[in-house]
């Protein structure tokens, strides 16, 4: 397949009951990473029984080199592109669900509120909105545990030779086998094909999507295009159904330049 690369040495992984493991490399400030998120959500809904996944935060080393010139601990006014990734790792110390809530809220602040999510004070605000323990988040943000977690992500990025975000590396159950690396953003069908090839099957067992209410209970903010893709309907049909939910006071509607976002009230 022309749009895949093979990782020269597979990273040793923890055992899993699912036959595939996906390492998803992203930078919270990269707009294409949020586009990939929509693809990942659909993959989880349809084929999540085949794979587990790990989010790996990847930031340009030039950004990291400059952060040492400033003290994170002594100021709430610090702003730096790497801080959003550090904050996600700090949030994850309160649990995987807490980390996911923080990441979703960060997306809302970035896309809906157009706030500067590279600013420490804004990240504290997001932690509160994500219902995290803010005092614990502050301590974790400055802790050696968060620093090590973030350094681990950067080490994984180097070992898998990932030089572009977003990227996904697919591994099967055999750690001796090479992984398949997909750098950049591709149509959904490309990722489907890779799953199928790595599982060695002619067809995948696709799960049906949940109800709209269940979908929004899991992902509080979704785009019209994303919902249309999940349910395999037209954007016009999706818009009509979402407007019904809005009239029932279940959803809020936000118009962006290229799409419309819907947020659970």
N, C-alpha and C positions, 0 to 999 in steps of 0.2 A: 504494500500500500504506500503510495508516494508521499502521503502527508504524515507518515509516522517515522520516528527514529527509534533505534534500539539502544537502551541503556547498557553500557558495557559491563556493569557489575550490579546485580540486584541487591538492594539493601535488605539485610536480614530483618524479618518482620515477626510480630507476635502471631501466634496461631489464631485462626478464626474458623468458625463453622461455615462461613460462606466461601464459595470457591474462588472469588476474586477480591482483591483489595486495591482501592484507588487512592493515590496520593494526589491531592488537588492543590496546586500552587497558585496563590493569589496575593495581591496587594490590595488592601481595602480602599486605597485611593485611585485605583485603576478602574476606569469605567468598563472596560472589556471584561473584567473579573465579575462585575455584577451581571453582565450579559451571560457569562458562563454559569452563574448561579441559577438562572432560569432553566438552563439545560440540565444541570445537576439535579434540580428538584424534580423535573420530569423523569429523569433516569431513575431516581429514587422511588417515585410513585409507581412506575411501570415495571422496573427490574431490580428494585432494592433487595429482593430476596436472593439475588445472585452476588451481591458485593457489599463489603464494608468500606468505609472511606475515612480518610484523615485529611484535615485541612492543614496545609503547610504555608505559613506566612513568609513571603519572600520580598525583601526590600533591597534596592540598589545599594551596593557597598559604599558608593560615594556619599549617599545619605547618612550611612552609619558612621563613616569616618569623621563627619563634621559634628556629630552630636556630642563628642567628647569635649568640645570647646565650651559647652554650656552645662550648667548644673541643673539637673532635672529636679532634684530634691528641694532646692531653695526657692523656687518660684512657681507660682500658679499661672504665670503669663507666658510660659515657654510654649513655643510653637515649632514643630518640626515634623516632616513627613513620616518619620519612623515611629512617632508616638502612637499613631492609630494601631499599628501592629502590636506594639508593646502592650497597649491597653487591652487588646483582645486576649493576649496570653494571660494578663492579670485577671481578666474576667473568667477565663477558663478554670482558674484555681478554685472558683466557687462552684465548679461542676460544669459538665458539658452543656447542659441545658442553659445555665447562666451565660456561658460563653456564646451560645447561639442567639440568645435573647439580646445580648449586647451587640453582636454583629448585625442583627436585624435592625436594632435601633440606630446603630451607626449609619446604616444604609438610609434610613428615613431622614436622619439629620443631614446627610450629604445630598440626597436627591430632592427631598420635599422642603426642608427648611433652609437648604443651601448654607448650612453652617460650616465653619472651618473645623473639620474633625481632626486636624493635625494639631489643634490647640489643647493643651492639658486641661484647662478650665472647662472646655466644651466636653471633653471626654469624661470628666467627673459628672457633668450634667447628664450625659448619656447613661452612665452607670446608675444614676438615680432613676431615670426613666425605665431602665431595664430591670428595675426592682432588685438590684444588687445591694449588698451591704456596703455602703459607700466608704466607711472607715476601713473595712477590710480591703476594699478595692484600692484605697490610697496606700495602705501598707504593702499590699501585693505589688502595686505598680512599681514601687521602689525596691522591691525585695530581690535577693539573689536568686530565688526560685523562678521568678518571672524572667530574669535575665538569662538564666540557664535554659529555660523553655524556649525562649526566642533564639538563643544561640544554637539550640538543637535543630530548630527549623532551618536556620541558615546552613547548618552542617548537612542536613538532608538535601537541601537545594544544591549544594556543591557536589555531594557524592553522586547525586542523580544527574549531574551536569545540566541542570535546568538554568537556562539563561534568559528565558522570556516568560512573562506572566500575561494571561493565565496559561497554565500547562496542566496536563493530567498524565500521570504515569500509572499504567495498568499492570498489576502483577497477578499471576495465578498461584495455586497452592504450593507449587514446587519452587522453593527459594533459589534453586540452582538455575532456573530458567531466567532468561533476560526479560525485563519489563518492556512494555511498549509505551513510548513517550509521544504525546501529541502536544506540540507547542502551538500556542495561539488559539484562535476561536474558529470552530467549524460548524456546519449544519448538524442538527441532532442525529441525522441518519448515519453520519460518520462514526459517532460514538456507539450507536446501536450495532454497527457492523463490527467494530472492534470487540465489543462484548461477545458477539456471536462467534467470532473467530477464536477468541481466547478460550471460550467454553467448548469449542469444537463441536458445535451443533448447527443444524440447518435452520432451526427456528427457535426463537426465544418464547418462553411462557410469559406473556404480558399480563400484568395485573390491571384491573379496572381502577379508574381514579375514584377518590372519595367524593362525597357530596361537597357542594360549595361551602357549606357551613363548616364541615370538617377540615376542608382545605385551608380556610382562613383561620381556624383555630390553631393550625400548625404553623402557617406562614402568614403573619398578620398583615403584610403588605405584598400585593401582587400587581403585575401589569396586565392590561387587557390582552396584549399579544401572548403573554405567558399563559393566561387562563384559556385563551382560544386554543393554544397548542396542547395544553394538558387534556382538554376535553375533545380535541380534534373537531372543533367547530369554527365557523367564521368569526372574525373579530366583531362583525355587526351583531351576530347572535349573542356573543359573549357580552357585548355592551348592553344589550337589552336585558339580559338576565341580571347583570350587575346593577343596572339602574333600578330594577325591582327591589334588590337588596338595599339599595340606597334609600328608596322611598319607605322601606320598612325600618329605617334608622339603624340598619345593621352595619353599613359601610359608609366611608367618606370617600369623596372623589377628588383627585388632584391631577390637573392637566399639566403635562410636561411638553417640551418641544417636540419629541418624537413618539411619545406614548402617553397613556393615561394610567396612573397608579390608583389602586383601591386599597384602602386601609380599614382594618377592623375597628369599629367604634368602641 
